[in-house]
């Protein structure tokens, strides 16, 4: 399991997740991007099954841009998912 977690950590490093979102004036999103959406995008784009409960947002994603989302992969092993929020 530990080897698999380390391999997943490396795999996440070079796989930016793109999420399309709609926004109003000023670039503010309608709602925010959730860990569920990040988890679903990982599955759809890279076939990586990472439950939303293992993802941790340091701050709510409420505008376009690039964000770092922490992923708890194993005891003391954390990965980072790069999330790019783009206009739909």
C-alpha positions in Angstrom: 0.0 0.0 0.0 2.8 2.4 0.8 4.5 1.8 -2.6 1.2 2.4 -4.3 0.7 5.6 -2.4 4.2 6.8 -3.4 3.5 5.9 -7.0 0.2 7.8 -6.9 2.0 10.8 -5.3 4.4 10.9 -8.3 1.6 10.5 -10.8 -0.4 13.4 -9.3 2.6 15.7 -9.7 2.4 15.9 -13.5 -1.4 15.6 -13.9 -3.1 19.0 -13.6 -6.9 18.6 -13.3 -9.0 21.0 -15.4 -12.4 22.0 -14.1 -14.8 24.1 -16.1 -16.9 26.5 -14.2 -19.3 29.3 -14.9 -18.8 32.7 -13.3 -20.6 36.0 -13.0 -19.1 39.5 -13.3 -15.7 40.0 -11.8 -14.7 36.3 -12.4 -16.4 35.0 -9.2 -17.7 31.5 -9.6 -21.3 30.6 -9.0 -20.8 28.5 -5.9 -17.3 27.0 -5.4 -15.3 24.0 -6.6 -15.6 21.2 -4.1 -13.5 18.1 -3.3 -16.2 16.0 -4.9 -15.7 17.8 -8.2 -11.9 17.4 -8.0 -12.3 13.7 -7.3 -14.7 13.2 -10.2 -12.4 15.2 -12.5 -9.4 13.0 -11.5 -11.4 9.9 -12.3 -12.7 11.3 -15.7 -9.4 12.8 -16.9 -6.8 10.3 -15.6 -8.8 7.3 -14.3 -7.4 7.9 -10.8 -9.8 6.9 -8.2 -9.2 9.2 -5.2 -12.2 9.6 -2.8 -13.2 13.2 -1.9 -12.7 12.4 1.7 -8.9 12.2 1.1 -8.8 15.6 -0.5 -8.3 18.7 1.5 -8.9 22.3 0.4 -6.9 24.9 2.2 -9.4 27.6 1.1 -12.6 27.5 -0.9 -12.1 27.7 -4.6 -14.3 30.6 -5.8 -12.6 32.1 -8.8 -10.6 31.1 -11.9 -7.0 30.1 -11.5 -4.7 27.4 -10.4 -4.9 25.9 -7.0 -3.1 23.2 -5.0 -5.3 20.6 -3.2 -3.7 18.3 -0.7 -4.3 14.6 -1.0 -3.9 12.2 1.9 -2.6 9.1 0.3 -1.3 7.0 3.2 0.0 7.5 6.7 2.5 10.4 6.5 2.3 10.5 2.7 0.6 13.5 1.1 0.3 14.4 -2.5 -0.7 17.5 -4.3 -3.4 17.8 -6.9 -3.0 20.8 -9.2 -6.5 22.1 -10.1 -6.9 24.6 -12.9 -10.3 26.3 -12.9 -11.2 27.6 -16.3 -14.2 29.3 -17.8 -16.9 27.0 -19.2 
